Amino acid sequence: MSHKAWMKTVPTENCDVLMTFPDTTDDHTLLWLLNHIRLGIPELIVQVRHHKHTRVYAFFVTATYESLLRGADEIGLRKPVKAEFGGGMRSFSCEEDYIYENIENELYFFTSQERQNIIRYWLENLRAKQGESLHNIQFLEGQPIIPELAAGGVIQQVFPLHEQRILKRLMKSWVQAVCEAQPLDEICDYFGVKIAMYFAWLGFYTSAMVYPAVFGSILYTFTESDQTSQDICCVVFAIFNVIWATLFLEEWKRRGAEFAYKWGTLDTPAESIEEPRPQFRGIKRISPVTSTEEFYYPPWKRLLFQCLVSLPVCLACLSFVFLLMLGCFQLQEFVLSIQELPRIIRFLPKIVLAVIVTTCDEVYKKIAYWLNDMGAW
């Protein structure tokens, strides 16, 4: 409710990322974090607001255009270059900012997701100093503050805000459109390359499925009822699927490369797109590869945790689910063996199984998060 309330009742022109807190948050916590953000990330503009209906405090976070330019330079954001300077995509540089398209236009040079990515990068890289603490949370030296507070429940949620104007345009040209091509460039500009690439693949896959569907329908129509004819048709359809799958993969490689080149991620290494996991913990050392300071966690400790904790926990969860399923099946047989029971009672085992599956899904999700956090330190 607070998520929707903030979006509906507060103007968002001067806000890119919203950080909300539980209604029990005290002033000391807010002032502590606000002071760390303003001192550690002077590029950000933070406004503190309180919603009177939900009683939730929030930080409205944004940045000036000049700060965003420096942030784009810092993270190596790729932007299109003017035709007179060679065109194509290039990592942004403040020293040569004049070569980039629309650099003079503050409203259109950065998309909303680019602004939000820069701000998120700053927030996730706000590091703690040695010996810092907040309430019962003890920070390690160099540990990211925002992810740790979010994991501890001090921060309720951190999320980017939508732009209603663009959403309405996408609603008409994408969601409500029938038999029209997806506006992939607009999706990329608003949601980013990953989301756009997913929907590009989804559209390509859906279109490609027409061929086996049509061929299979024709084959089924003209197949005789005798076993020999059905066997021949099955072999023919299997051969067709093998050829179709091969052509589908090769064609998607070409189509995906076109999108990657168009959106400027073709020659971008994966490690420069994804930041290191902020929750990673370890000891500081000098990297033998890059000769820079980094956090290091011995592989033997991770392997030991996986063998002594992760594997037994996973096996225990699987065994528990297996036994529950057997119990539900036995209950189903017992209920069906009693003819006098009302018909609605016969559905009881299925209802029990559905409740158990839903409950286990929530419990196992929390266990999976815990194992992932503990096993990847």
Secondary structure, 3 states (H helix, E strand, C coil): CHHHHHHHHCCCCCCCEEEECCCCCCHHHHHHHHHHHHHHCCCEEEEEEEECCCCEEEEEEEECHHHHHHHHHHHCCEEEECHHHCCCEEECCHHHHHHECCCCCCCCCCCHHHHHHHHHHHHHCCECCCCCEECCEECCCCCEHHHHHHHCCCCCEEEECCCHHHHHHHHHHHHCCCCCCCCHHHHHHHHCHHHHHHHHHHHHHHHHCHHHHHHHHHHHHCCCCCHHHHHHHHHHHHHHHHHHHHHHHHHHHHHHHHHHHHCCCCCCCHHHHCCCCCCCCCEEEECCCCCCEEEECCHHHHHHHHHHHHHHHHHHHHHHHHHHHHHHHHHHHHHHHCCCCCHHHHHHHHHHHHHHHHHHHHHHHHHHHHHHHHHCC
